[in-house]
Amino acid sequence: MKRPGKQYSQKWYLFIIYGLLILILLVIFFVFTYSHYRKNALKDASKDLENMCASVESSVRTQLDNISSISMNIVYSNAIKMNFREFSTSYQKYAAAPTDQAASREKAMAIHDIVTAMIGAYQSASGINLYTMDGSCVEAGYWLRTTSVDLDRLPWYSQTLALNGHKYITAPVVNKELPAKGDNQKSQKFISLVRLFLDSDGTPEGIVEVVQDCDMIFSLSSQLEHQNPDSHVFIYNNRQELVYPYASNSSYPDYYSIITRASVPESQAGVISTGSSGKFLYSYQTIEGYDWTVILVRPQSAFYKSLSLFRTTFFLIGAFSILVTLFLCFFISKHLTVPLEKLTAATGKITINRVLDEKKVNLTSADSSIKELSLLCESIRSMYEKLRSTSQEVLLSKSEETRAKFQAAQSLINPHFLYNCLTNISVMAEENMNEDIVRMCSYLCDYFRYISSSREMIVPLKEEIFYTECYLNCMQMRYNEGFTYTLNIEEGTEEFYIPKLIIQPIVENAFKYGFQIAPPWQLSIASYIKNERWYLKVEDNGGLLSEDKKEELLRIYENLDMNKEWNSLQIGNMGLKNVCLRLRLLYGTEAVFQIDCSSPCKTSFIVGGPIYHSREEYYEHHPEL
């Protein structure tokens, strides 16, 4: 068979399709691989930042614990308290009589010796200042001297008094009189921890101030920033004041406010945007006992640098692969075009009319020299024959299914209820009760029209209640004053969608088993909402169900074999088993089926399930139906 002239354009069409397919696959592979490496880079950077943050938190907490311990040792040192009281007395006398200078000096020396023993030879604190409440001061530690100060002018004085013995930690302040170390030699900033002396009655006797070099407190923070130039440490105290970095006058974003608005838990890394500065990876921890916050940030671009080489290499390899693949596809397409065209023409003959028309001839072969295409052609021919042979069976099965649905809908009718109502109508006709006959016929028409309809599995609650009331009205006309019922439908539940005919079997069960006592018979139906589920409660005054029988019924219904029961269940049997099966079919483990016979002379059946406001919402949650 000679190749048609349009074969050349078809070949190009196949070539373009294959080329685009390979291109799309490579792009997908690149996106997946790049995303994977990008995710790993972010994960590794997050872990590194979390570890650094934990290290800084531990280091700062250790330093704060150290100066806090020094202050507590001084506060609870009886020797210091005794010498400090005597110093205060001597110093006041010295102010009035200079001859007492030696006594105050001696007590100051004693205090200095005790403090030196506490902080050690290596000076674990930069300075210790003890203040009397009248302003006398002993400077121990690095210096030994006594001075008088105006306590009201000290920035921490009012806050320290308000804390009544608890510690108060200042922000970094400049102190030119104490020697600084390391990076702090230029700025000479120190942090003080201050607390009150209290006597046995809780009255302030004095104030202890422990002064520490900022370089000592934040040494690890500075070291980590030197080792990781792309990472930055920020530390805020309990008053949200920036205490580190302490040596720079640069303006930083308010990371504390940004992080408190974020949703990332403490000790976990997250990504934030600071506006013009771009996106940053951050991690933070709170220093327990001090309410300080340690924040580490790293620009997002810093940990994505390693992906630049990968991206460039992949683009080069991808471009080369695409060129080679497209070149091969061009030649392969030449050998596939002709047999595929024949196969396309053959499969184009498969239409529903041809399948149903027995006079049409079979498909012709594609006569391909390629083994796989020949096998494909034969498979299509075989499929065509099987499709023709089974088409009539499919149509017949569809017809049988329609008829089965119709019969199933009809089988829902309770013939005994119909016979009893017809008997009542006959008696009422003999008594010339025409109005009652009209009402009962109206109820019957509505009731049987509802139960014989199989359009939907779920209906609004108000619709189910309406047709249940039709049934109850018929029963009320039958038993007159011997039967009464009440409806208590909670507002807002009328539009909930519930299984169709879910109340009817329970009501019939009450008449069949519950009302075995002498009238009057009472039945109540109530609806309510609980734990985001709808509930229906049907209660009768028969009270004939024992606790043992209730447990037996619940145990049977909980252990039902769904497959076995559905295969053997008669649709006309609208008993409690039918209710339980349909609830489990529609709601699964969320179905509610309960029996309560704890109240005297009463039996309650409670059913329920998830709340759906429309059929679309229900089918959205149950696509299998």
C-alpha positions as CSV (number, residue, x, y, z in Angstrom):
1,M,0.0,0.0,0.0
2,K,1.5,3.3,-1.1
3,R,2.0,5.8,1.7
4,P,-0.3,8.8,1.3
5,G,1.1,12.3,0.8
6,K,0.0,13.5,4.3
7,Q,2.2,10.9,5.9
8,Y,5.1,13.3,6.2
9,S,3.1,15.9,8.3
10,Q,1.8,13.0,10.5
11,K,5.4,12.0,11.1
12,W,6.2,15.5,12.2
13,Y,3.2,15.5,14.4
14,L,4.3,12.3,16.2
15,F,7.8,13.7,16.5
16,I,6.5,16.8,18.2
17,I,4.3,14.9,20.6
18,Y,7.2,12.6,21.6
19,G,9.5,15.6,22.0
20,L,7.1,17.5,24.1
21,L,6.5,14.4,26.3
22,I,10.2,13.9,26.9
23,L,10.5,17.6,27.6
24,I,7.7,17.5,30.1
25,L,9.1,14.4,31.8
26,L,12.5,16.1,32.2
27,V,10.9,19.2,33.6
28,I,8.9,17.2,36.1
29,F,12.0,15.3,37.1
30,F,14.0,18.5,37.5
31,V,11.2,20.1,39.5
32,F,11.0,17.0,41.8
33,T,14.7,16.6,42.2
34,Y,15.3,20.4,42.7
35,S,12.4,20.5,45.3
36,H,13.9,17.5,47.0
37,Y,17.4,19.0,47.3
38,R,15.8,22.4,48.2
39,K,13.8,20.8,51.0
40,N,16.8,18.9,52.3
41,A,18.9,22.1,52.3
42,L,16.1,23.8,54.3
43,K,15.8,20.9,56.6
44,D,19.6,20.8,57.3
45,A,19.8,24.5,57.7
46,S,16.8,24.4,60.1
47,K,18.4,21.6,62.2
48,D,21.7,23.6,62.3
49,L,20.0,26.7,63.4
50,E,18.0,24.9,66.1
51,N,21.2,23.4,67.5
52,M,22.9,26.8,67.5
53,C,19.9,28.4,69.2
54,A,19.9,25.7,71.9
55,S,23.6,26.2,72.5
56,V,23.3,29.9,72.8
57,E,20.3,29.5,75.2
58,S,22.2,27.1,77.3
59,S,25.3,29.3,77.4
60,V,23.4,32.5,78.3
61,R,21.3,30.6,80.9
62,T,24.5,29.3,82.5
63,Q,26.0,32.8,82.8
64,L,22.7,34.2,84.2
65,D,22.5,31.3,86.7
66,N,26.1,32.1,87.8
67,I,25.4,35.8,88.6
68,S,22.0,34.9,90.1
69,S,23.7,32.3,92.4
70,I,26.3,34.8,93.4
71,S,23.6,37.3,94.4
72,M,21.7,34.6,96.3
73,N,24.9,33.5,98.2
74,I,25.5,37.1,99.2
75,V,21.9,37.6,100.3
76,Y,21.8,34.4,102.4
77,S,25.3,34.8,103.8
78,N,25.0,35.5,107.5
79,A,28.6,36.7,107.6
80,I,28.0,39.3,104.9
81,K,24.7,40.4,106.6
82,M,26.4,40.9,110.0
83,N,29.3,42.8,108.5
84,F,27.0,44.8,106.2
85,R,24.8,45.9,109.2
86,E,27.9,46.9,111.2
87,F,29.3,48.7,108.1
88,S,26.0,50.6,107.7
89,T,26.1,51.6,111.4
90,S,29.8,52.6,111.3
91,Y,29.4,54.5,108.0
92,Q,26.5,56.6,109.4
93,K,28.7,57.3,112.5
94,Y,31.6,58.2,110.2
95,A,29.4,60.7,108.4
96,A,28.7,62.3,111.7
97,A,32.1,61.7,113.4
98,P,35.1,61.2,111.0
99,T,36.9,59.3,113.8
100,D,34.8,56.2,113.0
101,Q,36.3,55.8,109.5
102,A,38.5,52.9,110.6
103,A,35.6,50.8,111.8
104,S,33.6,51.2,108.6
105,R,36.7,50.5,106.5
106,E,37.3,47.3,108.5
107,K,33.8,46.0,107.8
108,A,34.1,46.9,104.1
109,M,37.4,44.9,104.0
110,A,35.6,41.9,105.7
111,I,32.8,42.1,103.1
112,H,35.3,42.3,100.3
113,D,37.2,39.2,101.5
114,I,34.0,37.2,101.7
115,V,32.8,38.3,98.3
116,T,36.3,37.5,96.8
117,A,36.1,34.0,98.3
118,M,32.7,33.6,96.7
119,I,33.5,34.7,93.1
120,G,36.9,33.1,93.1
121,A,40.3,34.1,92.0
122,Y,39.3,34.3,88.4
123,Q,36.5,36.9,89.1
124,S,33.4,35.1,87.9
125,A,31.6,38.4,88.3
126,S,33.0,41.8,87.2
127,G,31.9,43.6,90.3
128,I,29.7,43.4,93.5
129,N,28.0,46.4,94.9
130,L,26.1,46.4,98.2
131,Y,23.9,49.3,99.1
132,T,22.3,50.3,102.4
133,M,18.8,51.7,102.2
134,D,20.2,55.1,103.1
135,G,22.6,55.1,100.1
136,S,25.8,53.9,101.6
137,C,27.7,51.6,99.1
138,V,30.4,49.0,99.4
139,E,32.1,48.1,96.1
140,A,33.7,44.7,96.4
141,G,35.2,42.3,93.9
142,Y,37.3,44.2,91.4
143,W,37.3,47.4,93.5
144,L,37.2,47.9,97.2
145,R,35.8,51.3,98.1
146,T,32.9,52.9,99.9
147,T,30.8,55.6,98.6
148,S,27.4,57.3,99.0
149,V,24.8,57.3,96.2
150,D,21.4,58.7,95.7
151,L,19.3,55.5,95.2
152,D,16.4,57.3,93.6
153,R,18.6,58.2,90.7
154,L,19.6,54.6,90.0
155,P,17.6,53.3,87.0
156,W,16.8,50.0,88.6
157,Y,15.9,51.2,92.1
158,S,12.1,51.4,91.9
159,Q,11.8,48.1,89.9
160,T,14.0,46.3,92.5
161,L,11.8,47.6,95.4
162,A,8.7,46.5,93.6
163,L,10.1,42.9,93.1
164,N,10.5,42.6,96.9
165,G,13.5,40.3,96.9
166,H,13.2,38.8,93.4
167,K,15.9,39.4,90.9
168,Y,15.9,42.3,88.4
169,I,18.3,42.2,85.4
170,T,19.2,45.5,83.7
171,A,19.8,46.1,80.0
172,P,23.4,46.5,78.9
173,V,24.8,49.9,80.2
174,V,28.2,51.5,79.7
175,N,30.6,51.3,82.7
176,K,34.0,52.9,82.2
177,E,35.2,52.1,85.7
178,L,35.3,48.3,85.2
179,P,37.7,46.5,82.8
180,A,36.0,44.8,79.8
181,K,37.2,41.7,77.9
182,G,37.2,40.5,74.3
183,D,34.7,42.1,71.9
184,N,33.4,44.3,74.8
185,Q,36.6,46.3,75.2
186,K,35.4,49.1,72.9
187,S,31.8,49.4,74.1
188,Q,32.5,48.5,77.8
189,K,28.9,47.5,78.5
190,F,27.8,45.5,81.5
191,I,24.6,43.9,82.8
192,S,23.6,44.0,86.5
193,L,21.5,41.6,88.4
194,V,20.0,43.3,91.4
195,R,17.9,42.1,94.4
196,L,17.0,43.2,97.9
197,F,18.3,42.1,101.3
198,L,15.3,41.2,103.5
199,D,15.4,40.7,107.2
200,S,13.4,38.0,109.0
201,D,10.3,40.2,108.9
202,G,10.6,40.8,105.2
203,T,11.8,44.4,105.6
204,P,14.4,45.6,103.1
205,E,17.8,46.0,104.7
206,G,19.9,46.7,101.6
207,I,20.5,45.9,97.9
208,V,23.0,43.7,96.3
209,E,24.1,44.4,92.7
210,V,26.1,41.8,90.7
211,V,27.7,43.3,87.6
212,Q,28.9,41.1,84.8
213,D,30.8,41.8,81.5
214,C,28.5,41.5,78.4
215,D,31.3,39.6,76.7
216,M,31.2,37.0,79.4
217,I,27.4,36.5,79.2
218,F,27.3,36.5,75.4
219,S,30.6,34.9,74.5
220,L,29.2,32.0,72.7
221,S,26.8,34.2,70.7
222,S,29.8,36.3,69.4
223,Q,31.8,33.1,68.7
224,L,29.0,31.5,66.6
225,E,28.5,34.7,64.6
226,H,32.2,34.8,63.8
227,Q,32.1,31.2,62.7
228,N,28.8,31.6,60.7
229,P,28.9,35.0,59.1
230,D,25.5,34.5,57.5
231,S,23.8,33.8,60.9
232,H,22.8,36.5,63.4
233,V,21.9,36.2,67.1
234,F,19.3,38.4,68.8
235,I,18.5,38.2,72.5
236,Y,15.6,40.0,74.1
237,N,15.1,40.3,77.9
238,N,11.7,39.9,79.7
239,R,10.9,43.6,78.9
240,Q,11.4,42.9,75.1
241,E,14.5,45.1,75.1
242,L,17.3,44.0,72.8
243,V,20.3,43.0,74.9
244,Y,22.3,41.3,72.2
245,P,24.0,42.5,70.0
246,Y,25.0,45.1,72.6
247,A,27.9,46.7,70.8
248,S,26.2,47.8,67.6
249,N,24.2,50.9,67.0
250,S,22.6,49.5,63.8
251,S,18.9,49.4,63.4
252,Y,17.5,45.8,63.3
253,P,14.0,44.6,62.5
254,D,11.8,43.9,65.6
255,Y,12.3,40.1,65.4
256,Y,10.6,39.6,68.7
257,S,7.3,41.1,67.5
258,I,7.6,39.2,64.2
259,I,8.1,35.9,65.8
260,T,5.4,36.3,68.4
261,R,2.9,36.7,65.5
262,A,4.2,33.6,63.8
263,S,2.8,30.1,64.4
264,V,6.0,28.1,64.6
265,P,6.5,26.4,68.0
266,E,9.5,27.2,70.2
267,S,12.7,25.3,69.4
268,Q,11.5,24.6,65.8
269,A,12.8,26.5,62.8
270,G,10.5,28.5,60.5
271,V,10.6,31.0,57.7
272,I,9.5,34.7,58.1
273,S,9.5,37.7,55.9
274,T,10.8,41.1,57.2
275,G,9.7,43.2,54.3
276,S,12.6,44.9,52.5
277,S,15.1,42.5,54.0
278,G,13.5,39.5,52.4
279,K,12.8,36.1,53.9
280,F,14.8,34.6,56.8
281,L,15.0,31.2,58.4
282,Y,14.7,31.6,62.2
283,S,14.6,29.6,65.4
284,Y,14.0,30.8,68.9
285,Q,14.0,29.6,72.5
286,T,13.0,31.1,75.8
287,I,15.5,31.0,78.6
288,E,13.7,29.3,81.5
289,G,13.6,31.2,84.8
290,Y,14.5,34.6,83.1
291,D,11.9,34.9,80.4
292,W,14.6,36.0,77.9
293,T,14.2,35.1,74.3
294,V,17.1,33.9,72.1
295,I,16.5,34.3,68.3
296,L,18.7,33.1,65.5
297,V,18.1,34.2,61.9
298,R,19.7,33.3,58.6
299,P,18.9,34.7,55.2
300,Q,17.1,32.2,52.9
301,S,19.6,32.9,50.1
302,A,22.5,31.8,52.3
303,F,21.6,28.1,52.6
304,Y,20.4,27.9,49.0
305,K,23.8,28.8,47.5
306,S,24.7,25.2,47.2
307,L,21.8,24.6,44.8
308,S,23.2,27.0,42.2
309,L,25.8,24.6,40.8
310,F,23.3,21.8,40.9
311,R,20.8,23.9,38.9
312,T,23.4,24.9,36.2
313,T,24.7,21.3,35.8
314,F,21.2,19.9,35.5
315,F,20.2,22.4,32.9
316,L,23.2,21.5,30.8
317,I,22.6,17.8,31.1
318,G,18.8,18.3,30.5
319,A,19.4,20.3,27.3
320,F,21.8,17.7,25.9
321,S,19.4,14.8,26.8
322,I,16.5,16.6,25.1
323,L,18.4,17.1,21.9
324,V,19.5,13.4,21.8
325,T,16.0,12.2,22.7
326,L,14.3,14.3,20.0
327,F,16.8,13.2,17.4
328,L,16.0,9.5,18.2
329,C,12.3,10.2,18.3
330,F,12.4,11.6,14.8
331,F,13.8,8.4,13.3
332,I,11.6,6.1,15.4
333,S,8.5,8.0,14.3
334,K,9.2,7.3,10.7
335,H,8.8,3.5,11.3
336,L,5.6,3.9,13.4
337,T,3.6,6.3,11.3
338,V,2.3,4.0,8.6
339,P,1.1,1.0,10.7
340,L,-0.3,3.4,13.3
341,E,-2.3,5.1,10.6
342,K,-3.8,1.8,9.5
343,L,-4.5,0.9,13.1
344,T,-6.2,4.3,13.6
345,A,-8.4,3.7,10.6
346,A,-9.4,0.2,11.8
347,T,-10.2,1.4,15.4
348,G,-12.2,4.3,13.9
349,K,-14.8,1.7,12.7
350,I,-15.6,0.7,16.3
351,T,-18.9,2.6,17.0
352,I,-22.0,1.7,19.0
353,N,-24.0,1.4,15.8
354,R,-21.6,-1.0,14.3
355,V,-21.4,-3.1,17.4
356,L,-25.2,-3.4,17.6
357,D,-25.6,-4.1,13.9
358,E,-25.0,-7.7,13.2
359,K,-24.8,-7.2,9.4
360,K,-21.6,-5.2,9.7
361,V,-18.4,-7.0,8.7
362,N,-15.4,-7.5,11.1
363,L,-12.5,-5.1,11.3
364,T,-9.7,-5.5,8.7
365,S,-6.1,-6.0,9.7
366,A,-3.5,-3.2,9.8
367,D,-1.0,-5.5,8.0
368,S,1.8,-4.2,10.1
369,S,5.3,-5.7,9.9
370,I,6.0,-4.7,13.5
371,K,5.1,-7.6,15.7
372,E,3.8,-5.5,18.6
373,L,1.5,-3.5,16.4
374,S,0.2,-6.7,14.8
375,L,-0.6,-8.1,18.2
376,L,-2.3,-4.9,19.1
377,C,-4.4,-5.0,16.0
378,E,-5.4,-8.6,16.7
379,S,-6.3,-7.7,20.3
380,I,-8.5,-4.9,19.1
381,R,-10.2,-7.3,16.7
382,S,-10.8,-9.8,19.5
383,M,-12.1,-7.0,21.7
384,Y,-14.5,-6.0,19.0
385,E,-15.9,-9.4,18.7
386,K,-16.3,-9.8,22.5
387,L,-17.9,-6.4,22.6
388,R,-20.5,-7.4,20.0
389,S,-21.3,-10.7,21.7
390,T,-21.8,-9.0,25.1
391,S,-23.7,-5.9,24.1
392,Q,-27.0,-7.6,24.2
393,E,-26.3,-9.1,27.6
394,V,-25.4,-5.6,28.9
395,L,-28.6,-4.1,27.6
396,L,-30.5,-7.0,29.1
397,S,-28.8,-6.6,32.5
398,K,-29.6,-2.9,32.4
399,S,-33.3,-3.7,31.9
400,E,-33.2,-6.3,34.7
401,E,-31.6,-3.8,37.0
402,T,-34.3,-1.2,36.3
403,R,-37.0,-3.8,36.9
404,A,-35.3,-4.9,40.2
405,K,-35.3,-1.4,41.5
406,F,-38.9,-1.0,40.8
407,Q,-39.8,-4.3,42.6
408,A,-37.5,-3.3,45.5
409,A,-39.4,0.0,45.8
410,Q,-42.7,-1.7,45.8
411,S,-41.6,-4.2,48.5
412,L,-41.1,-1.4,51.0
413,I,-44.9,-1.2,51.4
414,N,-46.2,-2.9,54.5
415,P,-49.3,-4.9,53.4
416,H,-50.5,-5.5,56.9
417,F,-50.7,-1.8,57.6
418,L,-52.5,-1.3,54.3
419,Y,-55.0,-4.1,55.1
420,N,-55.7,-2.7,58.5
421,C,-56.3,0.8,57.2
422,L,-58.6,-0.5,54.5
423,T,-60.6,-2.4,57.1
424,N,-60.9,0.8,59.1
425,I,-62.0,2.7,56.1
426,S,-64.7,0.0,55.4
427,V,-66.0,0.4,59.0
428,M,-66.0,4.2,58.8
429,A,-67.9,3.9,55.5
430,E,-70.6,1.9,57.2
431,E,-70.8,4.6,59.9
432,N,-71.0,7.4,57.3
433,M,-67.7,8.9,58.6
434,N,-67.0,10.5,55.3
435,E,-64.7,13.3,56.6
436,D,-62.6,10.7,58.5
437,I,-62.4,8.5,55.4
438,V,-61.1,11.5,53.3
439,R,-58.5,12.3,55.9
440,M,-57.3,8.7,56.2
441,C,-57.1,8.3,52.5
442,S,-55.1,11.5,52.2
443,Y,-52.7,10.2,54.9
444,L,-52.4,6.9,53.2
445,C,-51.8,8.4,49.8
446,D,-49.0,10.6,51.1
447,Y,-47.5,7.8,53.2
448,F,-47.4,5.2,50.4
449,R,-46.3,7.7,47.8
450,Y,-43.3,8.4,50.1
451,I,-42.3,4.9,50.9
452,S,-42.7,3.7,47.3
453,S,-40.3,6.4,46.0
454,S,-36.7,5.4,45.6
455,R,-35.2,8.5,44.2
456,E,-32.9,9.4,47.1
457,M,-31.2,7.5,50.0
458,I,-31.3,10.7,52.3
459,V,-34.0,13.3,52.8
460,P,-34.5,16.4,55.0
461,L,-35.6,15.6,58.6
462,K,-38.7,17.7,58.1
463,E,-39.8,15.5,55.2
464,E,-39.2,12.3,57.1
465,I,-41.2,13.7,60.1
466,F,-44.1,14.8,57.9
467,Y,-44.6,11.3,56.3
468,T,-44.1,9.6,59.7
469,E,-46.8,11.8,61.0
470,C,-49.1,10.6,58.2
471,Y,-48.5,7.1,59.4
472,L,-49.1,8.1,63.1
473,N,-52.3,10.0,62.1
474,C,-53.6,6.8,60.5
475,M,-52.8,4.8,63.7
476,Q,-54.4,7.5,65.8
477,M,-57.6,7.3,63.7
478,R,-57.5,3.6,64.2
479,Y,-57.1,3.5,68.0
480,N,-58.9,6.8,68.7
481,E,-58.2,8.0,72.3
482,G,-56.2,4.9,73.0
483,F,-53.1,6.3,71.2
484,T,-51.5,9.7,71.4
485,Y,-48.1,11.0,70.1
486,T,-46.0,14.1,70.5
487,L,-43.3,15.7,68.3
488,N,-40.4,17.7,69.8
489,I,-38.2,18.8,66.9
490,E,-35.4,21.0,68.0
491,E,-35.1,24.3,66.0
492,G,-32.4,24.1,63.4
493,T,-32.6,20.3,62.8
494,E,-35.4,20.3,60.3
495,E,-33.1,20.9,57.3
496,F,-30.6,18.2,58.3
497,Y,-30.4,15.3,55.8
498,I,-31.0,11.9,57.3
499,P,-31.6,8.3,55.9
500,K,-35.0,7.9,54.3
501,L,-37.5,5.8,56.3
502,I,-35.2,5.6,59.4
503,I,-38.0,6.5,61.9
504,Q,-40.8,4.4,60.3
505,P,-39.3,1.0,61.3
506,I,-38.8,2.1,64.9
507,V,-42.4,3.4,65.2
508,E,-43.7,0.2,63.7
509,N,-41.6,-1.8,66.2
510,A,-43.3,0.2,69.1
511,F,-46.7,-0.9,67.8
512,K,-45.6,-4.5,67.3
513,Y,-43.7,-5.1,70.5
514,G,-43.9,-2.0,72.8
515,F,-47.7,-1.6,72.9
516,Q,-48.5,-5.0,74.4
517,I,-50.0,-3.3,77.4
518,A,-53.4,-1.9,77.9
519,P,-54.0,1.6,76.4
520,P,-53.5,4.5,76.6
521,W,-50.4,4.2,74.5
522,Q,-48.1,7.2,74.2
523,L,-45.3,7.7,71.6
524,S,-42.9,10.7,71.5
525,I,-40.4,11.6,68.7
526,A,-37.7,14.1,69.5
527,S,-34.7,15.5,67.5
528,Y,-31.6,17.3,68.9
529,I,-28.0,18.1,68.3
530,K,-25.1,16.7,70.4
531,N,-21.3,16.5,69.7
532,E,-21.8,17.7,66.1
533,R,-24.2,14.9,65.3
534,W,-28.0,14.8,64.8
535,Y,-30.0,12.5,67.1
536,L,-33.6,11.1,66.8
537,K,-35.2,9.6,69.9
538,V,-38.4,7.5,69.6
539,E,-39.8,6.7,73.0
540,D,-42.9,4.5,73.9
541,N,-44.6,3.9,77.2
542,G,-44.7,0.1,76.8
543,G,-41.5,-0.4,78.9
544,L,-41.5,-4.1,78.1
545,L,-37.8,-4.3,77.0
546,S,-35.6,-5.7,79.8
547,E,-32.0,-4.7,80.3
548,D,-30.8,-8.2,79.4
549,K,-32.8,-8.2,76.2
550,K,-31.5,-4.7,75.3
551,E,-27.9,-5.9,75.7
552,E,-28.6,-8.9,73.6
553,L,-30.1,-6.9,70.8
554,L,-27.2,-4.4,70.8
555,R,-24.6,-7.2,70.8
556,I,-26.3,-8.9,67.9
557,Y,-26.5,-5.6,65.9
558,E,-22.8,-4.7,66.6
559,N,-21.7,-8.1,65.3
560,L,-23.7,-8.1,62.1
561,D,-21.9,-9.5,59.0
562,M,-22.7,-6.7,56.5
563,N,-22.2,-8.9,53.4
564,K,-24.2,-11.8,54.7
565,E,-27.1,-9.6,56.0
566,W,-27.4,-7.6,52.8
567,N,-27.5,-10.7,50.7
568,S,-30.3,-12.3,52.8
569,L,-32.2,-9.2,53.9
570,Q,-35.7,-8.8,52.5
571,I,-36.4,-5.2,51.6
572,G,-40.0,-5.4,52.9
573,N,-38.6,-6.2,56.4
574,M,-38.4,-2.7,57.9
575,G,-37.3,-3.9,61.4
576,L,-34.6,-2.6,63.7
577,K,-32.0,-4.8,61.9
578,N,-32.8,-2.9,58.7
579,V,-32.3,0.4,60.5
580,C,-29.0,-0.6,61.9
581,L,-27.7,-2.0,58.6
582,R,-28.6,1.2,56.7
583,L,-27.1,3.4,59.3
584,R,-23.8,1.5,59.1
585,L,-23.9,1.5,55.3
586,L,-24.4,5.3,55.2
587,Y,-22.2,6.4,58.1
588,G,-19.9,3.5,59.0
589,T,-18.3,3.9,62.4
590,E,-20.0,7.3,62.9
591,A,-23.4,5.8,63.0
592,V,-25.4,6.0,66.3
593,F,-27.8,3.2,67.3
594,Q,-28.7,3.0,71.0
595,I,-31.5,1.5,73.2
596,D,-32.4,3.0,76.6
597,C,-34.8,1.2,78.9
598,S,-33.5,2.7,82.2
599,S,-36.6,4.9,82.8
600,P,-39.6,3.1,84.4
601,C,-42.3,1.9,81.9
602,K,-40.4,3.5,79.0
603,T,-38.3,2.3,76.1
604,S,-36.3,4.7,73.9
605,F,-34.6,4.0,70.6
606,I,-31.9,6.5,69.6
607,V,-30.3,6.8,66.2
608,G,-28.0,9.5,64.8
609,G,-25.2,10.4,62.5
610,P,-23.0,13.2,61.1
611,I,-24.7,16.5,60.2
612,Y,-25.1,17.2,56.5
613,H,-27.0,20.2,55.2
614,S,-27.4,19.0,51.6
615,R,-27.2,15.9,49.5
616,E,-24.2,17.4,47.7
617,E,-22.4,17.7,51.0
618,Y,-23.2,14.1,51.9
619,Y,-22.0,12.7,48.6
620,E,-18.9,14.8,48.8
621,H,-18.0,13.0,52.0
622,H,-19.1,9.6,50.6
623,P,-17.9,9.5,46.9
624,E,-18.2,5.7,46.9
625,L,-22.0,6.2,46.9
